[in-house]
Amino acid sequence: MYEPPSHLGPVAEHGAARDRFEPSELAMVLSHYELDVITSIREFPFGSRRSPKLRIVTRSSEYLLKRRAPGREDPYRVAFAHELMLYLKSVHYPVPRLFGTRDEHNSLLQLRGQTYELFEFVHGTRPATDRRAATESGRALGRLHSAVADFESSFSPPNGTYHGMDLASPLQQLPESVQRVSVDADPETLLSMTSELDEAYAEARERVTDLGLEQWPSKVVHGDWHPGNLLLRDGKVVAALDFDSARMAPRMIDVANAALQFSMRTGDVDHPADWPQGVSHRRIRALLDGYEQTVASPLTDAEIDALPWLIIEAMIVESVLPIAAAGRFAHLSGQSFLAMVHDKVRWLRPRAAKLTQFLRDSGTETDSSK
């Protein structure tokens, strides 16, 4: 079953209460690693709020300790991600170094039903969502796809994506879930939005299927390529982070999700219903420019034609599933966040052909707000 990353725009890393390490838990975990004298331990409040992280500084090194989020602690899934990261490290792709436990040299530590990982702490800044950062992100994604072309895992990789899902049950549950946690929810508005999103997803799924995605080659993809999972220094990516969602899929699954994340028009994080409509054409073009600089095979016409519809699929799945489950998106009102997604999807559907034409005519000066 596909579990979407809990990230759409800047929301997941902002505002919500985060899980934390208990002191006794931390002492027990650290006892399994060979570390120098520790000089400081601080919370590192980035990424999934259900996956607590600590920045640990010793006299000689810096580390990031992470507890895997619930649902992502399956040992075979973690082993696949670790094998992938070790492979990428061996071919000099920028990923953090993994550290093994003292006695068994295992990069995966399981204690009392929890799963822990210890990484090298990499210094850098998260990229802005501007065109320059989008281009560099595209280059790094292309280098990743090129680097894993010959990677073969000892473990069965996850599969399943945001394309072609059956959303009937989550969409049916969504209005009730939102009303359960919000007294201000409007049932009629929720039903109207879910009906329109169901129709939009069905159209997008059909268009992408007709373009042949099921016949496109499947390779390892990152699965959650967004600004929060990249670190830059001097404008260059020095680390790609968080391979928890890595899986087998056609490359456009990654490219389209990256295009969505870098092209989102946002505003006040706490009020997504007020975000501007639409996505930035120019940032998508910048991302694709960078991507095609570092892959052997440029994107095909069919892949470009599929891109706006894959963006629609990703946007709907990554909002509907968590809201149906919890009634909200991170710390935000489920209805408010769904309204933002609904408005962006309504904006993009009739402009899909215009977007693909712009992407083909990369030198065209087009107002990116249109």
Secondary structure, DSSP 8 states (H G I E B T S, - for coil): -----S-STT-TTSSS------HHHHHHHHTTS----EEEEEE---S-TTS-EEEEEESS-EEEEEE--TTS--HHHHHHHHHHHHHHHHTT-----EE--TTT--S-EEETTEEEEEEE----B---SSHHHHHHHHHHHHHHHHHTTT---SS------STT---HHHHHHHHHHHHHH-TT--HHHHHHHHHHHHHHHHHHHHHHHHTTGGGS--EEE-S--SGGGEEEETTEEEEE---TT-EEE-HHHHHHHHHHHHHB----TT-GGGS-SSB-HHHHHHHHHHHHHS-SS---HHHHHHHHHHHHHHHHHHHHHHHHHHSEETTEEHHHHHHHHHHHHHHHGGGHHHHHHHHHSTT----TT-
